Amino acid sequence: MGANGSKAKGTTETEEGRRWKTVETLSSGVKIIEFKDPKTPGKMPEESHSPNSIYAMMNKNGEGIKSIAVYDENCLKEVEIHTTDHDGLGIHYHDWKGGKPISNHPISDNPKWEKLLSETLDSL
């Protein structure tokens, strides 16, 4: 992943190749990550370092969650939740497949992702 490495293309097998770092692990197991270089645009990693992981990024000002990504057993992004509005969706999530978002939905469409967001926000 980036927080502590990634399976991605073998470029992050060493500390020098990693762009993200884990800054906190919540009691739920969600890892809060940030870029090592704060000037880097804030996008979530495409792949995780370990299977079935969940990573979250804070807003640039450090207040609140910007996004949460859920990774599958193959360390690939399955879902990304956004707390910022774009496309008029309000808080929403994108399903991912093959390294790209394939659909987007209001968070209220999926109680599982709505619960994950709520529990993550409550854990801060």
C-alpha positions as CSV (number, residue, x, y, z in Angstrom):
1,M,0.0,0.0,0.0
2,G,2.0,2.9,0.6
3,A,1.5,3.3,4.3
4,N,4.0,0.5,4.9
5,G,4.7,-0.6,1.4
6,S,2.7,-2.1,-1.4
7,K,2.5,-5.1,-3.6
8,A,2.2,-2.6,-6.5
9,K,4.8,-3.3,-9.2
10,G,7.5,-4.1,-6.6
11,T,8.5,-0.4,-6.3
12,T,7.6,-0.1,-2.6
13,E,9.4,-3.1,-1.2
14,T,11.8,-0.8,0.6
15,E,11.1,2.3,2.7
16,E,12.5,4.6,0.0
17,G,9.9,3.5,-2.5
18,R,6.9,4.2,-0.2
19,R,4.8,7.3,-0.7
20,W,2.5,6.9,2.3
21,K,2.9,6.4,6.0
22,T,0.6,5.1,8.7
23,V,0.1,7.8,11.3
24,E,-2.5,6.0,13.5
25,T,-4.4,2.7,13.7
26,L,-7.9,3.1,15.1
27,S,-9.3,0.5,17.5
28,S,-11.4,-0.8,14.6
29,G,-8.2,-1.6,12.7
30,V,-8.7,1.2,10.1
31,K,-5.3,2.7,9.4
32,I,-5.0,6.5,9.0
33,I,-2.5,7.3,6.3
34,E,-0.9,10.3,4.9
35,F,1.7,11.1,2.2
36,K,5.3,11.4,3.4
37,D,5.5,14.6,1.2
38,P,2.6,16.8,2.3
39,K,2.6,18.6,-1.1
40,T,1.5,15.4,-2.9
41,P,-2.2,15.5,-4.1
42,G,-4.3,13.4,-1.7
43,K,-5.4,10.3,-3.5
44,M,-5.7,6.9,-1.8
45,P,-3.3,4.1,-2.9
46,E,-4.5,1.8,-5.6
47,E,-3.3,-1.3,-3.7
48,S,-2.8,-2.1,-0.1
49,H,0.2,-3.6,1.6
50,S,-1.8,-6.4,3.1
51,P,-5.0,-8.2,2.2
52,N,-8.4,-7.1,3.5
53,S,-7.2,-3.7,4.7
54,I,-9.0,-0.5,5.3
55,Y,-7.2,2.9,5.0
56,A,-8.5,6.4,5.7
57,M,-7.0,9.8,4.9
58,M,-7.7,13.0,6.8
59,N,-8.6,16.3,5.1
60,K,-5.5,18.5,4.4
61,N,-6.3,20.7,7.4
62,G,-6.3,17.5,9.6
63,E,-10.0,17.9,10.6
64,G,-12.2,14.9,9.7
65,I,-11.9,12.1,7.2
66,K,-11.6,12.9,3.5
67,S,-11.8,9.3,2.3
68,I,-11.8,5.6,3.3
69,A,-10.7,2.8,1.0
70,V,-11.4,-0.9,1.4
71,Y,-9.1,-3.4,-0.1
72,D,-9.8,-7.0,-1.0
73,E,-8.0,-10.3,-0.4
74,N,-5.7,-9.5,-3.4
75,C,-4.8,-6.1,-2.0
76,L,-6.8,-4.3,-4.7
77,K,-9.2,-1.4,-4.0
78,E,-12.8,-2.6,-3.7
79,V,-14.5,0.6,-2.5
80,E,-13.6,4.2,-1.8
81,I,-15.8,6.4,0.3
82,H,-15.7,10.1,-0.1
83,T,-17.0,12.6,2.5
84,T,-16.8,15.5,0.0
85,D,-19.5,16.2,-2.5
86,H,-18.9,15.9,-6.2
87,D,-21.4,15.1,-8.9
88,G,-24.2,16.2,-6.4
89,L,-23.9,12.9,-4.4
90,G,-23.0,14.3,-1.0
91,I,-21.2,11.7,1.0
92,H,-20.9,8.8,-1.4
93,Y,-18.8,5.7,-2.4
94,H,-17.3,4.4,-5.6
95,D,-17.1,0.7,-6.4
96,W,-13.7,-0.2,-8.0
97,K,-12.6,-2.9,-10.4
98,G,-9.4,-3.3,-12.3
99,G,-7.8,-0.2,-10.7
100,K,-10.6,2.2,-11.7
101,P,-13.8,3.4,-10.2
102,I,-16.7,1.8,-12.0
103,S,-19.7,3.3,-10.3
104,N,-20.8,5.8,-7.7
105,H,-23.6,5.8,-5.1
106,P,-24.9,7.9,-2.2
107,I,-23.6,6.4,1.0
108,S,-27.2,5.7,2.1
109,D,-27.4,3.0,-0.7
110,N,-25.2,0.6,1.2
111,P,-25.6,0.2,5.0
112,K,-22.3,-1.6,5.3
113,W,-20.3,1.3,4.0
114,E,-22.5,3.8,5.9
115,K,-21.7,1.9,9.1
116,L,-17.9,1.8,8.3
117,L,-17.9,5.6,7.8
118,S,-19.8,6.2,11.0
119,E,-17.7,3.9,13.1
120,T,-14.5,5.4,11.7
121,L,-15.6,9.0,12.4
122,D,-16.7,7.9,15.9
123,S,-13.2,6.4,16.5
124,L,-11.4,9.7,15.9
